[in-house]
Amino acid sequence: MSRIYYKGVQLEQIRSFCRVARLGSFVAVAAELGLSAPTVWRQVRALERECKAPLLVRRGRSVHLTHEGQLALELLEPHLVGIDSVRDLLHEQLSEAPRQLTVASTSMLLAEFLGEPLQEFVAAEPKVMLSLLNEPADQSLRHVLAGEADVGIVTYLPEEALDPQLVVEDLLELPWLLTAVEGHPLSKKRNLKLADLLAWPWIMPARETQPRRHVEEMLRQQGVREQIRVVLESRSFSLTQTYVALGLGISLWYGGNPRKPAPGLWLRNVSQWFGITPVAIVTRKGAHLPAHVQAFLRIVRRQLGQK
C-alpha cells in the first residue's frame, strides 16, 4: 500500500492535531471524526513536516504536546474555531432549522442569578430553542472548549490558570459566606475568628470540585485543614443549604444572590479568610457568535454586570 503525503497545510490536518492535543489519543480522535487512527496519525505527521517541528510525543499510552506543539495549538485552534463557527452561521442562515442557544453554567448560578436574564431573552427571542447544560464550573468550561456550549456563565478561581483558548469576561464577584442554621451559637459572636469554626461539623463541596479546591487551599494556608470535621459532601449549593438549615453542620460556599436569601439560615461574609470568586462570561477564542448569542450576552451584561 502506498504512503500518503500531504502538500501544504490542510484544514483536516489542523483539526486532527487540535483534537489529538485535547483528547490525548489518536484512536479517540479517529472515532470522533469518523476516520481511521492511521489517517489521523498521517495528518498530524504531515502538519509536523510543514511546521518543521515535533508537535506531539507519546508517553506510555497517551499523547502529549511538545513545547512547539503547545505554541502551535494556541495559534491554530482559534482559527479552526473561527472557521467552524462561520460554517455554523452560514448553515443557520441558509437552513430553516430553529436557532439554538446552549448555555453551560452551575446550578447555583442558574437558580440564583440567571433566571431573570433567561426570562428576558426568551421573551425577546421566542423562536430560539434554549438549552441549559447544568454542570459544575470545571465541566462547564470543558463544554465551551469542546464547542458543545455557545457560552458559559461560570465561576473560576483566580489562583488557577484557565485554558488560553478561552475568552474570559468578568461579570461580578461573589463573596465567600459562612452559613449556619438560624440561631446557631456562631451567630452570637461579634468578633468571629476562624478558630471558632473548627469546633463544628462541616458540610463541604464535593471533592475535586472548584469550590472544594479553594476552601481546602485556604484552610491549608491557615494551617487548620486537618482540624475540621467533614460530615457531608455535596455538589449542590441548594442541597447544601437545605441540610445546613436542618442543623447537620455549617458550610462555606461562594455567595448566592443576596436578593434571594434562604429561609432558616444565618450567613456571615468571610471574604477576609476565603476571598472572592469571580463570575465570568466564557467563550471560545476565535468564535464568531451568532446574533442571538450576542443578544443574550447583552442582556446578561446589563442585568448582572452591575451587581
C-alpha positions in Angstrom: 0.0 0.0 0.0 1.5 3.4 -1.0 2.0 6.0 1.7 0.0 9.2 1.5 1.8 12.5 1.7 0.1 15.9 2.1 1.4 19.1 0.5 0.7 22.3 2.3 -1.2 22.8 5.5 -4.8 21.5 5.2 -7.8 22.1 7.4 -8.1 18.4 8.2 -4.6 18.3 9.5 -5.2 21.2 11.8 -8.5 19.7 13.0 -6.9 16.3 13.7 -3.9 17.9 15.5 -6.1 20.1 17.7 -8.4 17.2 18.7 -5.5 14.9 19.5 -3.9 17.7 21.6 -7.2 17.9 23.5 -8.0 14.2 23.9 -4.5 12.8 24.0 -5.4 9.8 21.8 -5.3 9.2 18.1 -7.9 6.4 18.5 -10.3 8.7 20.3 -10.0 11.4 17.7 -10.4 8.9 14.9 -13.7 7.7 16.4 -14.8 11.3 16.9 -14.0 12.3 13.3 -15.1 9.1 11.6 -11.6 8.3 10.4 -9.1 5.5 10.9 -6.3 6.1 13.5 -3.6 5.7 10.9 -5.3 8.5 8.8 -5.3 10.8 11.9 -1.7 9.9 12.5 -0.7 10.8 8.9 -2.5 14.1 9.0 -0.7 15.1 12.2 2.7 14.0 10.9 2.1 16.0 7.7 1.4 19.1 9.8 4.6 18.5 11.7 6.5 18.3 8.4 5.0 21.6 7.3 5.9 23.2 10.7 9.3 21.6 10.7 8.9 20.7 14.4 7.6 17.8 16.5 4.2 18.8 17.9 3.2 15.6 19.7 5.1 13.0 21.7 3.9 9.6 23.1 4.3 8.9 26.8 3.0 5.4 27.5 -0.4 5.1 26.1 -1.2 8.8 25.9 -0.1 11.6 23.6 1.2 14.9 24.9 2.1 18.3 23.4 5.7 19.3 22.9 6.7 22.9 23.6 6.3 23.6 19.9 3.0 21.8 19.9 1.7 24.0 22.7 2.6 27.1 20.7 1.0 25.6 17.5 -2.2 24.8 19.4 -2.5 28.3 20.8 -2.0 29.8 17.3 -4.1 27.3 15.2 -7.1 26.5 17.4 -8.7 30.0 17.3 -8.5 29.9 13.5 -10.2 26.4 13.5 -12.9 27.7 15.9 -13.5 30.7 13.7 -13.8 28.6 10.5 -16.2 26.2 12.2 -18.3 29.0 13.7 -18.6 30.7 10.3 -19.7 27.4 8.8 -22.4 27.1 11.5 -23.5 30.6 11.0 -23.9 30.0 7.2 -25.8 26.8 7.9 -28.1 28.5 10.4 -28.9 31.4 7.9 -29.4 29.1 4.9 -31.5 26.4 6.6 -34.9 26.5 8.1 -33.8 24.7 11.3 -34.6 26.6 14.5 -31.8 28.6 16.0 -30.4 27.3 19.3 -28.6 28.9 22.3 -26.7 26.5 24.6 -25.5 27.9 27.9 -23.3 26.0 30.3 -23.5 27.1 33.9 -23.7 25.8 37.5 -26.9 25.0 39.3 -26.3 27.8 41.8 -25.8 30.5 39.1 -28.8 29.2 37.0 -31.1 29.3 40.1 -29.8 32.4 41.8 -28.7 34.8 39.0 -29.6 33.7 35.5 -33.4 33.3 35.8 -34.3 36.9 35.0 -31.8 37.2 32.1 -33.1 34.0 30.6 -36.7 35.1 31.1 -35.9 38.4 29.2 -34.1 36.5 26.4 -36.9 34.0 25.9 -39.4 36.9 25.7 -37.2 38.8 23.2 -36.2 35.7 21.1 -39.2 33.3 21.2 -38.0 31.4 18.1 -34.7 30.4 19.6 -34.5 27.0 21.3 -32.8 27.3 24.7 -30.6 24.5 26.0 -29.1 24.7 29.5 -26.1 22.5 30.5 -26.3 22.3 34.3 -22.8 21.3 35.3 -20.1 22.2 37.8 -17.8 25.0 36.7 -14.9 22.8 35.5 -17.2 20.7 33.3 -19.0 23.9 32.0 -15.6 25.2 30.9 -14.9 21.9 29.1 -18.3 22.2 27.3 -17.3 25.6 26.0 -13.9 24.5 24.9 -15.3 21.5 23.1 -17.9 23.7 21.2 -20.8 21.9 23.0 -21.9 25.2 24.5 -22.1 28.6 22.8 -21.3 30.4 26.1 -20.5 29.6 29.7 -21.6 31.7 32.7 -19.3 30.3 35.3 -17.2 30.9 38.4 -13.4 30.5 38.3 -10.6 30.5 40.8 -8.2 33.5 40.3 -5.4 31.3 41.6 -5.8 28.7 38.8 -4.8 29.4 35.2 -7.6 29.0 32.6 -7.1 27.5 29.2 -5.6 30.1 26.8 -8.2 29.2 24.2 -11.0 30.7 26.4 -12.0 34.3 26.4 -13.0 35.4 29.9 -15.1 38.5 30.6 -15.7 39.2 34.3 -19.3 40.0 35.3 -19.4 40.1 39.1 -17.7 38.9 42.2 -19.2 36.6 44.8 -18.0 36.7 48.4 -17.5 33.5 50.4 -20.2 33.0 53.0 -20.3 31.1 56.2 -23.7 29.5 56.5 -25.3 28.0 59.6 -28.8 27.3 60.9 -30.7 30.4 62.2 -29.8 30.9 65.9 -26.6 28.9 65.7 -24.1 29.8 68.5 -21.7 31.2 65.9 -24.3 33.9 65.1 -23.9 35.3 68.6 -20.2 36.0 68.2 -19.4 39.6 67.3 -15.7 39.1 66.7 -15.8 35.8 64.8 -12.5 34.0 64.4 -11.6 31.2 62.0 -10.7 29.1 65.1 -14.4 29.4 66.2 -15.5 27.3 63.2 -13.3 24.3 63.9 -15.5 23.0 66.8 -18.5 22.4 64.5 -19.2 19.8 61.8 -18.8 20.9 58.2 -20.8 20.3 55.1 -18.3 20.6 52.3 -18.5 20.9 48.5 -17.8 17.6 46.7 -14.2 16.5 46.3 -12.3 17.7 43.2 -14.8 20.5 42.6 -13.7 24.1 42.1 -15.1 25.4 45.5 -13.7 22.4 47.4 -10.2 23.0 46.0 -10.4 26.7 47.0 -11.7 26.0 50.6 -9.0 23.4 51.2 -6.2 25.5 49.9 -7.3 28.5 52.1 -7.5 26.2 55.1 -4.1 24.8 54.4 -2.7 28.3 54.2 -4.2 29.0 57.6 -2.7 25.7 59.0 -6.1 24.3 60.1 -7.1 21.9 57.2 -6.6 18.8 59.4 -8.7 20.3 62.3 -12.0 20.4 60.5 -14.6 17.5 60.7 -16.5 16.9 57.5 -19.8 15.1 58.0 -21.3 15.6 54.5 -20.2 16.4 50.9 -22.5 17.8 48.2 -22.2 19.1 44.6 -25.4 21.1 45.0 -25.4 24.6 46.5 -29.2 24.4 47.2 -28.9 20.9 48.7 -26.1 22.1 51.0 -28.3 25.0 52.2 -31.2 22.5 52.9 -29.0 20.4 55.1 -27.4 23.4 56.9 -31.0 24.6 57.7 -31.7 21.1 59.2 -28.7 21.7 61.6 -26.4 19.0 60.2 -23.4 21.3 60.0 -22.0 24.6 58.9 -20.9 25.3 55.3 -18.7 27.6 53.2 -19.6 28.4 49.6 -19.3 31.5 47.4 -22.3 33.7 47.9 -25.7 33.2 46.4 -27.9 36.1 45.3 -28.4 38.5 48.3 -31.8 39.4 46.9 -32.9 35.7 47.4 -32.0 34.8 51.0 -32.8 31.2 52.0 -35.2 30.9 55.0 -33.9 29.4 58.2 -30.3 30.3 57.6 -27.8 32.7 59.1 -25.0 33.9 56.8 -21.7 35.8 57.5 -19.3 37.2 55.0 -15.9 35.5 55.5 -14.1 37.0 52.5 -11.3 38.1 54.9 -10.3 34.4 55.1 -11.6 32.9 51.8 -11.5 35.9 49.4 -14.0 36.3 46.5 -14.9 34.2 43.5 -15.4 35.9 40.1 -18.3 35.1 37.8 -17.5 35.4 34.1 -18.8 35.1 30.6 -16.7 32.5 28.8 -16.5 31.9 25.1 -14.0 30.2 22.7 -11.2 32.3 21.3 -11.8 33.0 17.6 -15.5 32.0 17.7 -18.0 34.2 15.6 -21.0 34.4 17.8 -24.5 34.5 16.1 -26.7 37.5 16.6 -29.0 35.7 19.1 -26.0 34.7 21.2 -24.8 38.2 21.3 -28.3 39.4 22.2 -28.2 37.0 25.2 -24.8 38.3 26.3 -26.0 41.9 26.1 -28.9 41.0 28.5 -26.6 39.2 30.9 -24.1 42.1 31.0 -26.9 44.6 31.6 -28.6 42.6 34.3 -25.6 41.1 36.1 -22.7 43.4 35.3 -23.5 46.0 37.9 -24.2 43.6 40.8 
